[in-house]
Amino acid sequence: MAKKNKEAVKQEIQELAIGNYVSYPDDYEATDAQALNNVVSLAKGYWDSREYKEVERDDKLGIDLADYQLWTKEAHAAFLEANGHTLN
């Protein structure tokens, strides 16, 4: 994940997240509190498992955990919409 700008990092995180949503639909194909907790937990897992280079990159680009959480939530909304769920 050696992306050089914030948008590229966002895209990478969202691609990873959607891959998880597709692989584990029982955990993510809902809008209830548990599914949303799973999305936040996924973002935290990505954040905590970064390699040293990724930590440096994120610091340099001003990326923080809130960004990872926002991006996984946006990916979750797109995943739900793609699977026929309506969002409020």
Backbone hydrogen bonds in HBPLUS format (Angstrom, degrees):
<---DONOR---> <-ACCEPTOR-->    atom                        ^
c    i                          cat <-CA-CA->   ^        H-A-AA   ^      H-
h    n   atom  resd res      DA  || num        DHA   H-A  angle D-A-AA Bond
n    s   type  num  typ     dist DA aas  dist angle  dist       angle   num
A0009-VAL N   A0005-ASN O   3.11 MM   4  6.45 155.2  2.18 152.9 160.3     1
A0010-LYS N   A0006-LYS O   2.89 MM   4  6.13 160.5  1.93 151.7 157.4     2
A0011-GLN N   A0007-GLU O   2.96 MM   4  6.21 160.7  2.00 146.7 151.3     3
A0012-GLU N   A0008-ALA O   3.04 MM   4  6.24 158.2  2.09 144.1 149.8     4
A0013-ILE N   A0009-VAL O   2.94 MM   4  6.19 165.4  1.96 157.6 160.8     5
A0014-GLN N   A0010-LYS O   2.92 MM   4  6.11 163.4  1.95 154.3 159.2     6
A0015-GLU N   A0011-GLN O   2.91 MM   4  6.10 152.7  1.98 147.7 155.0     7
A0016-LEU N   A0012-GLU O   3.00 MM   4  6.25 160.9  2.04 149.7 154.7     8
A0017-ALA N   A0013-ILE O   2.87 MM   4  6.09 160.1  1.91 149.8 155.9     9
A0018-ILE N   A0014-GLN O   2.93 MM   4  6.07 169.1  1.94 150.4 152.9    10
A0019-GLY N   A0015-GLU O   3.05 MM   4  6.19 154.0  2.12 143.1 150.4    11
A0020-ASN N   A0016-LEU O   3.09 MM   4  6.46 147.1  2.20 144.9 153.5    12
A0020-ASN N   A0017-ALA O   2.97 MM   3  5.10 118.9  2.36  98.6 113.8    13
A0021-TYR N   A0017-ALA O   2.88 MM   4  6.24 156.5  1.93 153.0 160.5    14
A0022-VAL N   A0018-ILE O   2.87 MM   4  6.07 158.3  1.92 153.5 158.2    15
A0023-SER N   A0019-GLY O   2.99 MM   4  6.09 153.9  2.06 139.6 147.4    16
A0024-TYR N   A0020-ASN O   2.87 MM   4  5.92 144.0  2.00 149.1 157.4    17
A0027-ASP N   A0024-TYR O   2.98 MM   3  5.61 143.9  2.11 117.3 126.8    18
A0028-TYR N   A0025-PRO O   3.14 MM   3  5.06 135.1  2.35  95.7 108.1    19
A0029-GLU N   A0025-PRO O   2.73 MM   4  5.04 159.9  1.77 149.6 148.6    20
A0030-ALA N   A0028-TYR O   2.82 MM   2  5.60 138.9  1.99 101.9  91.7    21
A0036-LEU N   A0032-ASP O   3.09 MM   4  6.39 162.3  2.12 155.1 160.5    22
A0037-ASN N   A0033-ALA O   2.83 MM   4  6.03 149.3  1.93 147.3 156.2    23
A0038-ASN N   A0034-GLN O   2.90 MM   4  6.17 148.9  2.00 144.9 153.6    24
A0039-VAL N   A0035-ALA O   3.01 MM   4  6.36 146.4  2.13 144.1 152.8    25
A0040-VAL N   A0036-LEU O   3.08 MM   4  6.37 161.6  2.11 148.1 152.1    26
A0041-SER N   A0037-ASN O   2.86 MM   4  6.04 156.8  1.91 148.0 155.2    27
A0042-LEU N   A0038-ASN O   2.87 MM   4  6.05 148.4  1.97 142.0 150.4    28
A0043-ALA N   A0039-VAL O   3.09 MM   4  6.42 158.8  2.14 148.8 153.3    29
A0044-LYS N   A0040-VAL O   3.03 MM   4  6.33 157.1  2.08 147.7 153.9    30
A0045-GLY N   A0041-SER O   2.87 MM   4  6.14 150.4  1.96 146.1 154.6    31
A0046-TYR N   A0042-LEU O   2.95 MM   4  6.33 155.1  2.02 152.3 158.4    32
A0047-TRP N   A0043-ALA O   2.94 MM   4  6.19 161.3  1.98 149.5 155.0    33
A0048-ASP N   A0044-LYS O   2.81 MM   4  5.99 165.3  1.83 153.7 157.2    34
A0049-SER N   A0045-GLY O   3.04 MM   4  6.03 137.5  2.22 141.3 151.1    35
A0054-GLU N   A0051-GLU O   2.90 MM   3  5.23 121.0  2.25 106.2 121.8    36
A0055-VAL N   A0051-GLU O   2.97 MM   4  6.34 152.3  2.05 155.8 164.8    37
A0056-GLU N   A0052-TYR O   2.98 MM   4  6.29 163.8  2.00 154.8 158.7    38
A0057-ARG N   A0053-LYS O   2.90 MM   4  6.09 159.2  1.94 143.6 149.9    39
A0058-ASP N   A0054-GLU O   2.84 MM   4  5.98 166.3  1.86 149.4 153.1    40
A0059-ASP N   A0055-VAL O   2.93 MM   4  6.13 161.6  1.97 150.8 156.0    41
A0060-LYS N   A0056-GLU O   2.91 MM   4  6.12 161.9  1.94 150.9 156.1    42
A0061-LEU N   A0057-ARG O   2.88 MM   4  6.11 151.6  1.96 151.6 159.6    43
A0062-GLY N   A0058-ASP O   2.89 MM   4  5.85 112.7  2.35 139.1 154.7    44
A0063-ILE N   A0058-ASP O   2.82 MM   5  4.75 159.4  1.86 144.9 145.8    45
A0062-GLY N   A0059-ASP O   3.26 MM   3  5.12 151.5  2.35  96.5 104.9    46
A0067-ASP N   A0064-ASP O   2.93 MM   3  5.42 130.7  2.18 110.6 123.2    47
A0068-TYR N   A0064-ASP O   3.34 MM   4  6.82 156.4  2.40 149.9 155.8    48
A0069-GLN N   A0065-LEU O   2.91 MM   4  6.22 159.7  1.95 156.4 162.4    49
A0070-LEU N   A0066-ALA O   2.88 MM   4  6.06 160.7  1.92 146.4 151.7    50
A0071-TRP N   A0067-ASP O   2.85 MM   4  6.05 166.4  1.87 157.3 161.0    51
A0072-THR N   A0068-TYR O   2.98 MM   4  6.17 156.2  2.04 147.5 153.5    52
A0073-LYS N   A0069-GLN O   2.99 MM   4  6.14 151.0  2.08 145.3 153.6    53
A0074-GLU N   A0070-LEU O   2.86 MM   4  6.13 158.0  1.91 153.0 159.0    54
A0075-ALA N   A0071-TRP O   2.98 MM   4  6.14 157.5  2.03 143.1 149.4    55
A0076-HIS N   A0072-THR O   2.90 MM   4  6.04 145.1  2.02 136.9 146.7    56
A0077-ALA N   A0073-LYS O   2.95 MM   4  6.24 157.2  2.00 150.5 155.6    57
A0078-ALA N   A0074-GLU O   3.04 MM   4  6.33 159.2  2.08 147.7 153.2    58
A0079-PHE N   A0075-ALA O   2.85 MM   4  6.03 153.8  1.92 145.6 153.3    59
A0080-LEU N   A0076-HIS O   2.86 MM   4  6.11 162.3  1.89 153.7 157.8    60
A0081-GLU N   A0077-ALA O   2.98 MM   4  6.17 165.4  2.00 150.1 154.1    61
A0082-ALA N   A0078-ALA O   2.91 MM   4  6.03 156.0  1.97 145.8 152.8    62
A0083-ASN N   A0079-PHE O   3.10 MM   4  6.31 128.0  2.39 137.5 150.5    63
A0083-ASN N   A0080-LEU O   3.05 MM   3  5.10 136.2  2.25  96.9 109.6    64
A0085-HIS N   A0080-LEU O   2.94 MM   5  5.21 162.3  1.97 148.9 143.5    65
A0084-GLY N   A0081-GLU O   3.14 MM   3  5.22 155.6  2.20 113.2 111.2    66
